[in-house]
Amino acid sequence: MTQVSSVPVCEEGFVDAEGARVYYAHAGSGRPALLIHGLVGSSANWRNNIAALAEQASVYAIDLVNMGKSQRVGGLDPGLGATARRIGLVMDALGLAAADIVAHSHGGAVALMFAALHPERVRRLILFAPANPYCRCSDPIMRLYSSPWGAYLAMLLPYVPTPVQRIALGQIFGGTDRVVDSCLREVVDGLRKPGTLPHVLGIVRGWAAERAKLKIALRRIRRIPTLLVWGDQDCTVSLSSAVKLQRKLRGSELIVLAGGGHAVFEETPHEANGIMLRWLGRDRLSTAEPRDKRRNRPAVGRARRTAALGGLSPGI
């Protein structure tokens, strides 16, 4: 993974969402941009992106409840709708009527559900390999961790030898050589915090039902300008599902980065930052191309031409 030096975050704090303290990091000024991490992730995942985005936006990177530095609350509803509701409360507490939303993996599914429930609060979406209704490649691992034995295995994973953890994380990043030590430590530390794993397992056990709800919800966000960014070596959320999702979201474009894994914004931050800044800098009215002009364009072909722009799994 490419290392990028970043400037210190200007502000850190907590806001309340349904009685839980939610951590945020803030930098920059201008139009608000809200960053949502993936499963078993945190706001720290965006460390190499915040400074670049803050040159053009007022950036807020949050830790979802029961993850990162946010408060652990037992028995909290882990569903997409409930999580999206808490996103709205966080935005209210931060004084954000609307924002551009950047999200990864399971956080991308949360962002899609939030956009379906509150389209007036979402200007644009940038989604890095969002969990979606058309991906089934993670079903076996989901079924495993939904079982009693799988839950027991999940409790052991944060304490297995570091080389084993690195191999597991390397499957996400497209190779063990891309796994930065600090990222590995953050994932392990987060999983070791009491209250994190039960919440994560709740998300996993309910994913089949939540996926069905999300499929229906997608009908309400077809025209929100959306950029989908995928690595062609993503083993967690399949590229084939990206093509299907892009066809459903009428205001969307798909960029595929050659050699990228599941978290290209961390793996190749320079390329990802450039892509995000160009997208956010566009005029909104020119983003959603009329459907009749796109109908005959093969989605994969367009995505691979665009790839020249950039050259239980953590982050699901």
C-alpha positions, 0 to 999 in steps of 0.5 A, spaced: 500 500 500 502 506 498 504 511 504 502 518 504 504 523 509 498 527 511 497 534 515 494 533 522 486 533 522 484 540 525 478 538 529 476 532 533 470 531 537 464 527 539 456 528 538 450 524 540 446 519 536 441 516 540 444 517 546 451 514 543 457 518 543 459 518 536 467 520 534 468 525 528 474 528 525 474 534 521 478 538 516 477 544 511 472 548 509 467 549 504 461 544 501 460 538 507 463 531 505 461 526 510 466 520 510 463 513 512 468 507 513 466 499 512 465 494 517 471 493 522 473 500 520 474 507 522 475 514 520 482 512 521 482 509 514 481 515 511 488 518 513 491 519 507 485 522 503 482 527 508 487 532 507 486 532 499 479 532 500 479 538 505 483 542 500 476 543 496 471 541 502 469 541 509 470 534 511 467 530 516 470 523 517 466 519 523 466 512 527 460 509 526 457 507 533 460 500 536 466 502 532 473 506 532 473 511 537 465 511 538 461 509 544 459 501 544 452 500 546 449 493 547 443 491 543 443 496 538 439 495 532 445 494 527 440 494 520 442 499 515 435 503 516 437 504 523 444 505 522 442 510 516 438 514 521 444 515 526 447 518 520 442 523 520 442 524 527 450 525 526 449 530 521 444 534 525 448 535 531 454 537 526 449 542 523 449 539 516 443 540 512 446 536 506 453 533 504 457 529 499 457 522 502 464 518 501 463 511 503 466 504 503 464 497 503 458 496 508 459 503 509 457 504 502 451 500 503 449 504 509 450 510 504 445 508 499 440 506 504 441 513 507 440 516 500 434 512 499 431 515 506 433 522 505 435 524 498 434 531 499 440 530 504 445 527 499 448 531 493 453 526 491 455 519 492 462 516 492 462 509 493 468 504 494 466 497 493 459 498 496 456 492 499 450 491 495 444 486 493 448 483 487 454 480 490 454 473 493 461 472 493 461 473 501 455 469 502 459 462 504 463 467 509 457 470 512 454 463 513 460 461 517 460 467 521 452 466 522 453 460 525 455 458 533 462 455 531 463 461 526 461 466 532 466 462 536 472 463 531 470 470 530 472 471 537 479 468 536 481 472 530 483 478 534 488 474 538 491 469 532 498 470 530 500 477 526 502 473 520 495 470 520 492 476 521 496 479 515 494 474 510 487 475 512 487 482 511 492 481 505 486 478 501 482 484 502 488 489 499 490 485 494 496 482 497 500 482 503 505 487 501 499 492 501 498 491 508 500 497 512 502 495 519 498 501 522 492 499 518 493 492 521 493 494 528 487 498 527 483 493 525 485 488 531 485 493 536 478 495 534 476 488 534 479 487 541 474 492 544 469 490 548 462 490 544 465 491 537 464 483 535 457 482 537 455 488 533 459 486 527 456 479 528 449 482 528 450 485 522 453 479 519 447 475 521 442 480 518 445 481 512 441 477 507 435 480 510 438 487 509 440 486 502 433 484 500 431 491 503 437 495 500 435 492 493 428 495 494 431 502 496 435 502 490 429 504 486 429 511 490 436 513 488 437 512 481 438 519 479 443 521 485 449 523 482 454 517 484 461 515 482 462 507 483 470 505 484 472 498 484 479 494 484 479 489 479 482 484 484 476 485 489 475 479 492 470 481 497 465 485 493 465 482 486 466 487 480 460 483 476 456 486 482 459 493 480 456 492 473 449 490 475 449 496 481 451 501 476 446 499 471 441 500 476 443 507 478 441 511 473 446 517 475 452 513 476 459 512 473 463 506 474 471 506 475 475 500 475 482 501 478 487 495 475 490 491 480 486 494 486 483 490 491 477 492 496 480 498 499 483 502 493 482 509 497 487 506 502 491 502 497 493 507 492 490 514 495 494 519 490 489 516 484 483 515 489 484 522 491 484 525 484 478 521 482 474 524 488 476 531 487 475 531 479 468 528 481 466 532 487 468 538 482 463 537 477 457 541 476 451 537 478 447 538 472 452 535 468 453 529 472 447 524 470 447 523 463 440 521 460 439 514 460 438 514 452 445 516 451 448 510 455 443 505 453 448 502 448 454 503 452 457 496 455 458 498 462 465 494 463 468 497 457 466 504 459 469 502 466 475 499 464 477 505 459 476 510 465 481 505 469 486 509 466 485 515 471 488 511 477 492 506 474 469 476 516 473 480 512 475 487 514 472 493 511 466 489 508 
